[in-house]
Amino acid sequence: MDLRTLRSTIASRATADGAGVRLRRSLGRAPGLRADPFLMLDEFSSDDPRDYIGGFPAHPHRGFETVTYMLAGHFLHEDHLGHRGHLRSGGAQWMTAGRGIIHSEMPQQAAGRVHGFQLWINLPAREKMKPAAYRDLQPEDIPQATRADGASVRLIAGGLDFDGQRIEGPVQGLSTAPLFADVRLPAGAEFRHALPATHTAFVYPYAGSLRIGDQTLPPHTVGLLSPGEWIDLAATGEPAAFLLLAASPLGEPVVQYGPFVMNTQAEIEQAIHDYQAGTLA
């Protein structure tokens, strides 16, 4: 079976979004820096409330899915369809923008640590105008397995075998068949896992570095993996924590204008018109 290697890297860069939230963007920080069907990956992490207190006030989306995963902190999601969900430490939200949704994610704390991620996953053309949907995942909804050596996996989407256990995440049945895992390894520990050969896959260490073959992937850097059926990596001389993301590519044109991701410029112009006219959703 073919082993996936480290094909290329995308370092994250400091930027700001929302109402001044400081974050690091890797995927999506420049046109073309995508990994079909993944459009964007942001990491926000700070103990200084000035870096996150402005939050993400109400804004629109159309044509893709957003996943927010919180390691620490408390944000509140609200949208124009009436969904309301508390994003707490260890929890996540999975939002399908579809034909349109207007939502906000605002901090529910005036001090303390905030650390989390937002991932954008494209929708196929046939699903871009389907009704919007929202799923709130509390920490207890996300399964976790731990090995005898202390290595652990939390699984938000998809399924994997870990230390003789089959783990199934709460998010299943999507057209891109995504895998979204949070993996934590003691120093020197190895992680080996099968992946569908046709899936796009990458890892993002948010603590420590990873050894992939004879290469080292530093923290806060997307490591795009070559095609293959297996990944085999390890923490270096210190503990490591990383996101593992994989999904079936769409192979369709991507036209993006801020929070709208469609297949043609005409569809983007229609999205802008619908938002301005109050008919986005």
ZIGIGI-V976462 format. One record per backbone hydrogen bond with DSSP energy under -0.5 kcal/mol. CO is the residue of the C=O (numbers start at 1). NH is the residue of the N-H. Records with the same first field share a line. If there is no record, write none. Layout:
CO->NH ; NH
This chain:
2->229 ; 230
5->7 ; 226
8->224
10->222
13->25
15->23
17->21
18->20
21->17
23->15
24->43
25->13
26->29
27->41
30->33
32->34
33->28
35->38
37->122
38->35
40->120
41->26
42->118
43->24
44->116
46->114
47->49
48->51
49->52 ; 53
51->22
52->55
55->19 ; 57
56->105
59->103
61->101
62->261
63->123
64->97 ; 98
65->121
66->95
67->69 ; 119
68->93
69->71 ; 117
70->90
72->115
73->89
74->108
75->87
76->106
77->85
78->104
79->82
83->79
85->77 ; 87
86->88
87->75
88->91
91->70
92->137
93->68 ; 95
94->96 ; 135
95->66 ; 97
96->133
97->100
98->63
101->61 ; 103
102->80
103->59
104->78
105->56
106->76
114->46
115->71 ; 72
116->44
117->69
118->42
119->67
120->39 ; 40
121->65
124->127 ; 128
125->128
127->130
128->63
130->99
133->96
135->94 ; 137
136->138
137->92
138->141 ; 142
139->142
141->143
143->155
145->153
147->150
151->147
152->184
153->145
154->156 ; 182
155->143 ; 170
156->171
157->180
158->169
160->162 ; 167
162->165
165->162 ; 167
167->160
170->172
171->158
174->177
176->248
179->246
180->156 ; 157
181->183 ; 244
182->154
183->242
184->152
185->240
186->189
189->235
191->233
193->231
196->199
197->228
198->249
200->247
201->225
202->245
203->223
204->243
205->220 ; 221
207->241
209->236
210->212 ; 217
211->213 ; 234
212->215
215->212
216->218
217->210
218->221
220->12
221->205
222->10 ; 224
223->203
224->7 ; 8
229->195
230->4
231->193
232->213
233->191
234->211
236->188
240->185
241->206 ; 207
242->183
243->204 ; 245
244->181
245->202
246->179
247->200
255->262
257->260
259->62
260->257
262->255
264->268
265->269
266->270
267->271
268->272
269->273
270->274
271->275
272->276
273->277
274->278 ; 279 ; 280
275->278
